[in-house]
Amino acid sequence: MTSVLPYLVPFLMAAVLVVLIVGVVNFSRPNHSPRTSNRLMQWRVGLQLAAILVFLLIMLLTRH
């Protein structure tokens, strides 16, 4: 299990970046949906939280 965790952090960071870009593109459209913008923001915050928690878990598991 610990061998998967280091690969999970970059994956989550990339997912945050993708959701952020999709949110900016959605917001730049003239007829953007506020509901979609809100949903994308919720996903971004959730993915950021997951990335931070996985990073902290790695730090706790690898300390001596």
C-alpha positions in Angstrom: 0.0 0.0 0.0 2.8 2.4 0.8 4.2 2.0 -2.7 1.0 3.4 -4.3 0.9 6.5 -2.1 3.8 8.4 -3.7 2.2 8.0 -7.1 -1.2 9.1 -5.8 0.0 12.7 -4.9 1.1 13.7 -8.4 -2.1 12.1 -9.8 -4.3 14.2 -7.5 -2.3 17.3 -8.2 -2.8 16.8 -11.9 -6.5 16.2 -11.3 -6.7 19.5 -9.4 -5.0 21.3 -12.3 -7.4 19.8 -14.8 -10.4 20.8 -12.8 -9.0 24.3 -12.3 -8.5 24.7 -16.0 -11.9 23.4 -16.9 -13.4 25.8 -14.3 -11.5 28.8 -15.8 -12.6 27.9 -19.3 -16.2 27.5 -18.1 -16.1 30.8 -16.3 -14.7 32.6 -19.4 -17.7 31.6 -21.5 -20.3 34.3 -21.9 -23.2 32.1 -20.9 -21.5 30.0 -18.2 -23.6 28.2 -15.7 -23.1 29.2 -12.0 -24.2 25.7 -11.0 -21.4 24.1 -13.0 -18.9 26.7 -11.7 -19.9 25.8 -8.2 -19.7 22.1 -8.8 -16.2 22.4 -10.3 -15.0 24.5 -7.3 -16.3 21.8 -5.0 -14.4 19.2 -6.9 -11.3 21.2 -6.9 -11.4 21.8 -3.1 -12.1 18.2 -2.5 -9.2 17.0 -4.7 -6.9 19.5 -3.0 -7.9 18.2 0.4 -7.3 14.6 -0.7 -3.9 15.5 -2.1 -2.9 17.2 1.2 -4.2 14.2 3.3 -2.3 11.7 1.2 0.8 13.8 1.4 0.5 14.0 5.2 -0.1 10.3 5.4 3.1 9.7 3.4 5.0 12.0 5.8 3.7 10.1 8.8 4.5 6.7 7.4 8.0 7.6 6.3 9.2 9.5 9.4 11.7 7.7 11.6 
